[in-house]
Amino acid sequence: MIKTYLKKCILSVTGVPVEWMKYYFNQAKRFYNNSSASLSEKDVEWIVTKIKVLTHGLDKGIHMPEPRKGFGREKSTILVEYLKKYLEFGKFDYEYDAYLDAVEVLHKYCEAKDLYDLDVSSIDLEEFEIDYSKATKRLSETGSFNCLNETESFDFKKFASSRHSIRYFKPSYKIDQGVFEKAIKIARLCPSACNRQSSRVMLINDEGLSKKILEIQGGSKGFKNADNCILVMSDLNSYWYNGEMNTSFIDAGIFVMNLIYALKYYGIESCPLIWDDNTYRRQVLDEIIQIPKNYFIMCVLAVGEADAKAKALLSPRKDIDEIIIKVRRK
């Protein structure tokens, strides 16, 4: 009785049920403890996150239609200091690409000094050596833009219309690792906040383990031959302040849609299933598989080749007039 009374009092005062307050408190706590917000300059994860954001800021400034004269002085100075700190850690196995990206952007920044009257006095490029052997495979198209209109050779409307959530897969089917990697190469091309690329994926090709994970998720009852699944996660180390609590969901959401299309392109059907990583699900999952605490699971994809008997749900879409909101001035 007293507990119920207190809950009603809290609801009347705050306008929010106790259960909701508890849930979002736990979510905020988890975000803080596993993001860069709980770290400092003594942690390489924190330094790398700052490097990514500053690098993106400078890179964006260089490629603006009409860059402002003298732009980026403060950002470039701070970036140089963080790059020096990164080198002091000596942990080149951690996000070396972020260091490499930053140095390359600083080179571009210095090359543009006369064109945009930039102050590069704080930048000594000789301090930052580049070891490409420590870097992962890089896109040859980096920094380029293909202005050609290739839509005539590919009917995206038809392709997008052919995508459906599939719940009936062929038995004894395993996702080929090579094809999976090709799909990820496409999926990673999606945009992300400050190009932080926080999305992470894990392919579960083991039938028994896949079924356990889908059982934990709880939304795959009635599925047939769901022997493969993909965990889509977000590295919370990529974010550091309270205003970014939901950014990981946005970044992962954009990534997973790109991934679904990429899988479809290679003949792999899927069904996205929402995963609440702030509840018992993560606790149960941690008992059967090792995943870093800072990897927040966003959703699980049941994947495979569609069975000939597979059917797509009706799932009618709203009329566009219900989706498009017109501007009404006050």
DOMAR-572827 format. One record per residue (C-alpha): residue number from 1; residue in three letters; x, y, z. Coordinates in Angstrom, 3 decimals. Layout:
N
tiro;torgu;u;v;w
NUM;ALA;X;Y;Z .
...
//
This chain:
330
tiro;torgu;u;v;w
1;MET;0.000;0.000;0.000 .
2;ILE;2.749;2.444;0.990 .
3;LYS;4.753;1.560;-2.112 .
4;THR;1.742;2.125;-4.363 .
5;TYR;0.971;5.411;-2.624 .
6;LEU;4.557;6.636;-3.092 .
7;LYS;4.471;5.717;-6.770 .
8;LYS;1.284;7.728;-7.227 .
9;CYS;2.833;10.689;-5.404 .
10;ILE;5.944;10.594;-7.583 .
11;LEU;3.797;10.351;-10.708 .
12;SER;1.676;13.336;-9.674 .
13;VAL;4.744;15.467;-8.890 .
14;THR;7.019;14.496;-11.804 .
15;GLY;4.468;13.411;-14.383 .
16;VAL;6.563;10.299;-15.020 .
17;PRO;5.886;6.768;-13.663 .
18;VAL;8.541;5.350;-11.335 .
19;GLU;9.165;2.400;-13.656 .
20;TRP;9.961;4.793;-16.495 .
21;MET;12.300;6.835;-14.316 .
22;LYS;14.118;3.693;-13.234 .
23;TYR;14.451;2.412;-16.791 .
24;TYR;15.882;5.633;-18.197 .
25;PHE;18.129;6.113;-15.191 .
26;ASN;19.642;2.690;-15.881 .
27;GLN;19.957;3.568;-19.553 .
28;ALA;21.708;6.860;-18.736 .
29;LYS;23.978;5.064;-16.269 .
30;ARG;24.913;2.448;-18.827 .
31;PHE;25.572;5.037;-21.507 .
32;TYR;27.736;7.114;-19.187 .
33;ASN;29.751;4.182;-17.828 .
34;ASN;30.431;2.678;-21.260 .
35;SER;30.865;5.816;-23.338 .
36;SER;33.805;8.192;-23.485 .
37;ALA;31.896;10.453;-21.074 .
38;SER;33.314;8.448;-18.158 .
39;LEU;36.845;8.633;-19.574 .
40;SER;39.501;11.369;-19.647 .
41;GLU;42.644;12.398;-21.494 .
42;LYS;44.355;9.510;-19.724 .
43;ASP;42.349;7.068;-21.848 .
44;VAL;43.164;6.378;-25.491 .
45;GLU;39.457;5.817;-26.250 .
46;TRP;38.662;9.375;-25.196 .
47;ILE;41.533;10.787;-27.248 .
48;VAL;40.494;8.849;-30.358 .
49;THR;36.894;10.048;-30.071 .
50;LYS;38.075;13.658;-29.921 .
51;ILE;40.419;13.076;-32.869 .
52;LYS;37.556;11.736;-34.995 .
53;VAL;35.288;14.701;-34.269 .
54;LEU;38.000;17.313;-34.863 .
55;THR;39.170;15.561;-38.035 .
56;HIS;35.642;15.571;-39.405 .
57;GLY;35.280;19.266;-38.572 .
58;LEU;38.433;20.226;-40.475 .
59;ASP;37.672;17.923;-43.376 .
60;LYS;34.200;19.410;-43.667 .
61;GLY;35.598;22.940;-43.627 .
62;ILE;38.072;22.180;-46.414 .
63;HIS;35.355;20.793;-48.669 .
64;MET;32.739;23.475;-48.103 .
65;PRO;31.634;25.326;-51.289 .
66;GLU;33.109;28.581;-49.999 .
67;PRO;35.420;27.940;-47.012 .
68;ARG;35.756;30.847;-44.622 .
69;LYS;39.146;32.549;-44.639 .
70;GLY;41.303;31.459;-41.721 .
71;PHE;38.898;28.712;-40.611 .
72;GLY;39.908;25.839;-38.335 .
73;ARG;42.760;27.449;-36.407 .
74;GLU;41.541;26.349;-32.971 .
75;LYS;40.448;22.892;-34.160 .
76;SER;43.741;22.184;-35.921 .
77;THR;45.739;23.281;-32.867 .
78;ILE;43.750;21.026;-30.526 .
79;LEU;43.893;18.159;-33.017 .
80;VAL;47.675;18.368;-33.105 .
81;GLU;47.820;18.102;-29.320 .
82;TYR;45.531;15.072;-29.286 .
83;LEU;47.566;13.371;-32.010 .
84;LYS;50.679;13.817;-29.874 .
85;LYS;48.864;12.268;-26.924 .
86;TYR;47.780;9.351;-29.104 .
87;LEU;51.394;8.700;-30.036 .
88;GLU;52.387;8.807;-26.369 .
89;PHE;50.049;5.901;-25.652 .
90;GLY;51.844;3.743;-28.181 .
91;LYS;48.656;1.716;-28.696 .
92;PHE;48.730;1.702;-32.470 .
93;ASP;46.527;-1.369;-32.600 .
94;TYR;43.623;0.765;-31.392 .
95;GLU;41.913;2.826;-34.112 .
96;TYR;45.105;3.597;-36.024 .
97;ASP;42.909;4.566;-38.963 .
98;ALA;41.573;7.495;-36.934 .
99;TYR;45.137;8.738;-36.451 .
100;LEU;45.850;8.180;-40.141 .
101;ASP;42.714;10.064;-41.216 .
102;ALA;43.638;12.998;-38.985 .
103;VAL;47.176;13.264;-40.356 .
104;GLU;45.918;13.097;-43.936 .
105;VAL;43.381;15.850;-43.267 .
106;LEU;46.086;17.995;-41.658 .
107;HIS;48.141;17.574;-44.839 .
108;LYS;45.160;18.801;-46.892 .
109;TYR;44.654;21.660;-44.448 .
110;CYS;48.260;22.784;-44.789 .
111;GLU;48.109;22.491;-48.571 .
112;ALA;45.175;24.912;-48.550 .
113;LYS;46.888;27.531;-46.330 .
114;ASP;47.535;30.050;-49.099 .
115;LEU;44.175;29.542;-50.746 .
116;TYR;42.186;30.187;-47.560 .
117;ASP;44.694;32.233;-45.539 .
118;LEU;45.058;29.495;-42.903 .
119;ASP;47.294;29.716;-39.846 .
120;VAL;49.245;26.451;-39.777 .
121;SER;52.012;27.633;-37.455 .
122;SER;51.018;25.049;-34.812 .
123;ILE;51.270;22.148;-37.270 .
124;ASP;54.537;20.314;-37.813 .
125;LEU;53.666;17.443;-40.126 .
126;GLU;57.090;15.848;-39.623 .
127;GLU;55.966;14.935;-36.094 .
128;PHE;53.384;12.555;-37.465 .
129;GLU;54.706;9.634;-39.430 .
130;ILE;52.286;7.397;-41.275 .
131;ASP;52.648;3.637;-41.233 .
132;TYR;50.172;2.235;-43.737 .
133;SER;51.037;-1.304;-42.693 .
134;LYS;49.161;-0.643;-39.444 .
135;ALA;46.067;0.577;-41.270 .
136;THR;43.143;-1.493;-42.449 .
137;LYS;42.121;-1.561;-46.107 .
138;ARG;41.176;1.948;-47.194 .
139;LEU;38.748;3.122;-49.845 .
140;SER;40.478;4.359;-52.999 .
141;GLU;37.526;6.691;-53.527 .
142;THR;38.187;8.583;-50.291 .
143;GLY;37.842;12.306;-50.850 .
144;SER;36.309;11.932;-54.314 .
145;PHE;32.762;12.440;-55.538 .
146;ASN;31.226;10.710;-58.497 .
147;CYS;29.036;13.271;-60.234 .
148;LEU;27.811;10.802;-62.847 .
149;ASN;24.151;9.936;-62.692 .
150;GLU;24.043;6.133;-62.739 .
151;THR;20.408;5.750;-61.727 .
152;GLU;19.382;4.864;-65.267 .
153;SER;21.230;1.543;-65.035 .
154;PHE;19.725;0.608;-61.675 .
155;ASP;16.085;0.734;-60.697 .
156;PHE;16.315;1.457;-56.971 .
157;LYS;12.555;1.867;-56.633 .
158;LYS;12.048;-1.658;-57.940 .
159;PHE;14.875;-2.990;-55.775 .
160;ALA;13.552;-1.322;-52.592 .
161;SER;10.045;-2.570;-53.348 .
162;SER;11.369;-6.131;-53.558 .
163;ARG;12.642;-6.057;-49.983 .
164;HIS;10.458;-7.738;-47.380 .
165;SER;11.038;-9.075;-43.897 .
166;ILE;11.385;-12.833;-44.344 .
167;ARG;10.570;-15.370;-41.632 .
168;TYR;10.869;-18.604;-43.592 .
169;PHE;14.392;-19.571;-44.631 .
170;LYS;15.899;-22.522;-46.453 .
171;PRO;17.251;-25.228;-44.114 .
172;SER;20.954;-26.008;-43.705 .
173;TYR;21.996;-22.652;-45.151 .
174;LYS;25.103;-20.839;-43.954 .
175;ILE;25.974;-17.244;-44.736 .
176;ASP;29.199;-17.220;-46.710 .
177;GLN;31.832;-15.177;-44.870 .
178;GLY;33.100;-13.643;-48.097 .
179;VAL;29.634;-12.511;-49.156 .
180;PHE;28.999;-11.169;-45.655 .
181;GLU;32.154;-9.069;-45.832 .
182;LYS;31.116;-7.712;-49.234 .
183;ALA;27.791;-6.633;-47.747 .
184;ILE;29.563;-4.899;-44.852 .
185;LYS;31.778;-3.007;-47.315 .
186;ILE;28.600;-1.547;-48.805 .
187;ALA;26.839;-0.981;-45.478 .
188;ARG;29.785;0.983;-44.060 .
189;LEU;29.309;3.644;-46.756 .
190;CYS;26.345;5.054;-44.828 .
191;PRO;26.692;8.420;-43.060 .
192;SER;27.312;8.663;-39.313 .
193;ALA;27.641;11.489;-36.806 .
194;CYS;30.988;13.200;-37.439 .
195;ASN;32.011;10.108;-39.415 .
196;ARG;32.539;8.194;-36.162 .
197;GLN;31.414;4.923;-37.741 .
198;SER;30.385;3.436;-34.414 .
199;SER;28.453;0.487;-35.857 .
200;ARG;29.762;-3.024;-35.242 .
201;VAL;28.421;-6.357;-36.464 .
202;MET;28.793;-9.976;-35.434 .
203;LEU;27.734;-12.832;-37.725 .
204;ILE;26.362;-15.868;-35.899 .
205;ASN;26.628;-18.828;-38.279 .
206;ASP;26.151;-21.462;-35.596 .
207;GLU;22.593;-22.856;-35.751 .
208;GLY;22.360;-23.646;-32.035 .
209;LEU;23.805;-20.305;-30.919 .
210;SER;21.682;-18.397;-33.408 .
211;LYS;18.503;-19.994;-32.069 .
212;LYS;19.504;-19.169;-28.475 .
213;ILE;20.081;-15.524;-29.370 .
214;LEU;16.763;-15.279;-31.209 .
215;GLU;15.018;-16.892;-28.242 .
216;ILE;16.514;-14.260;-25.947 .
217;GLN;15.282;-11.543;-28.305 .
218;GLY;11.828;-13.095;-28.136 .
219;GLY;10.335;-11.865;-31.404 .
220;SER;11.142;-14.786;-33.692 .
221;LYS;8.563;-17.302;-32.537 .
222;GLY;7.193;-19.190;-35.509 .
223;PHE;10.223;-18.483;-37.717 .
224;LYS;11.357;-21.416;-39.873 .
225;ASN;15.054;-22.346;-40.212 .
226;ALA;16.376;-19.115;-38.704 .
227;ASP;19.825;-20.667;-38.426 .
228;ASN;21.849;-17.491;-38.938 .
229;CYS;21.666;-14.074;-37.353 .
230;ILE;23.637;-10.851;-37.195 .
231;LEU;24.049;-8.719;-34.095 .
232;VAL;24.151;-5.022;-34.980 .
233;MET;25.862;-2.998;-32.262 .
234;SER;27.117;0.494;-31.544 .
235;ASP;30.419;1.304;-29.853 .
236;LEU;29.465;3.736;-27.093 .
237;ASN;33.080;4.873;-26.829 .
238;SER;32.314;6.948;-29.929 .
239;TYR;30.113;9.316;-27.881 .
240;TRP;30.883;11.404;-24.855 .
241;TYR;28.200;13.881;-23.749 .
242;ASN;24.587;13.582;-22.599 .
243;GLY;23.151;15.092;-25.772 .
244;GLU;24.454;12.069;-27.668 .
245;MET;22.542;9.423;-25.754 .
246;ASN;20.299;8.784;-28.750 .
247;THR;22.889;9.397;-31.458 .
248;SER;24.055;5.799;-31.326 .
249;PHE;20.524;4.652;-32.183 .
250;ILE;20.386;7.007;-35.159 .
251;ASP;23.793;5.940;-36.459 .
252;ALA;22.987;2.246;-36.027 .
253;GLY;19.555;2.695;-37.575 .
254;ILE;21.021;4.205;-40.730 .
255;PHE;23.683;1.494;-40.824 .
256;VAL;21.287;-1.424;-40.391 .
257;MET;19.043;-0.245;-43.241 .
258;ASN;22.081;0.015;-45.478 .
259;LEU;23.100;-3.460;-44.342 .
260;ILE;19.652;-4.892;-45.093 .
261;TYR;19.824;-3.525;-48.633 .
262;ALA;23.407;-4.754;-49.063 .
263;LEU;22.451;-8.262;-47.930 .
264;LYS;19.475;-8.191;-50.286 .
265;TYR;21.807;-7.179;-53.114 .
266;TYR;23.790;-10.381;-52.518 .
267;GLY;20.687;-12.560;-52.284 .
268;ILE;20.467;-12.722;-48.492 .
269;GLU;17.053;-12.017;-46.988 .
270;SER;16.564;-10.711;-43.479 .
271;CYS;14.154;-9.744;-40.763 .
272;PRO;15.183;-6.997;-38.300 .
273;LEU;14.266;-7.611;-34.677 .
274;ILE;14.431;-4.856;-32.064 .
275;TRP;16.760;-5.550;-29.157 .
276;ASP;16.530;-3.758;-25.812 .
277;ASP;20.053;-3.932;-24.430 .
278;ASN;19.065;-2.183;-21.217 .
279;THR;17.108;-5.125;-19.789 .
280;TYR;17.578;-8.774;-18.926 .
281;ARG;18.395;-9.678;-22.533 .
282;ARG;21.951;-8.417;-22.330 .
283;GLN;22.507;-10.169;-19.002 .
284;VAL;21.380;-13.500;-20.460 .
285;LEU;23.379;-12.989;-23.651 .
286;ASP;26.552;-12.238;-21.687 .
287;GLU;26.319;-15.731;-20.224 .
288;ILE;26.694;-17.420;-23.610 .
289;ILE;28.806;-15.054;-25.711 .
290;GLN;31.540;-12.480;-25.074 .
291;ILE;30.785;-8.938;-26.212 .
292;PRO;32.543;-5.814;-24.856 .
293;LYS;30.346;-3.841;-22.456 .
294;ASN;30.732;-0.687;-24.535 .
295;TYR;29.133;-2.445;-27.533 .
296;PHE;25.440;-1.627;-27.206 .
297;ILE;23.265;-4.063;-29.165 .
298;MET;20.709;-2.238;-31.295 .
299;CYS;19.013;-5.056;-33.151 .
300;VAL;19.437;-8.615;-34.349 .
301;LEU;18.887;-9.612;-37.964 .
302;ALA;17.562;-13.074;-38.744 .
303;VAL;19.239;-13.794;-42.088 .
304;GLY;19.349;-16.492;-44.733 .
305;GLU;18.073;-17.506;-48.137 .
306;ALA;14.308;-17.308;-48.481 .
307;ASP;12.465;-20.593;-48.806 .
308;ALA;10.279;-21.016;-51.887 .
309;LYS;7.266;-21.139;-49.543 .
310;ALA;8.173;-17.869;-47.844 .
311;LYS;5.468;-15.227;-47.792 .
312;ALA;5.697;-11.510;-47.165 .
313;LEU;3.289;-9.849;-44.757 .
314;LEU;0.694;-7.489;-46.188 .
315;SER;2.165;-4.608;-44.151 .
316;PRO;0.367;-1.811;-46.054 .
317;ARG;2.202;1.514;-46.037 .
318;LYS;0.661;4.805;-45.029 .
319;ASP;-0.346;7.253;-47.713 .
320;ILE;2.370;9.860;-48.225 .
321;ASP;-0.072;12.580;-47.151 .
322;GLU;-0.009;11.016;-43.681 .
323;ILE;3.774;11.041;-43.627 .
324;ILE;4.555;14.461;-45.088 .
325;ILE;3.861;17.229;-42.574 .
326;LYS;3.301;20.612;-44.148 .
327;VAL;4.829;23.744;-42.676 .
328;ARG;2.363;25.975;-40.880 .
329;ARG;3.716;29.309;-39.769 .
330;LYS;2.636;30.647;-36.382 .
//
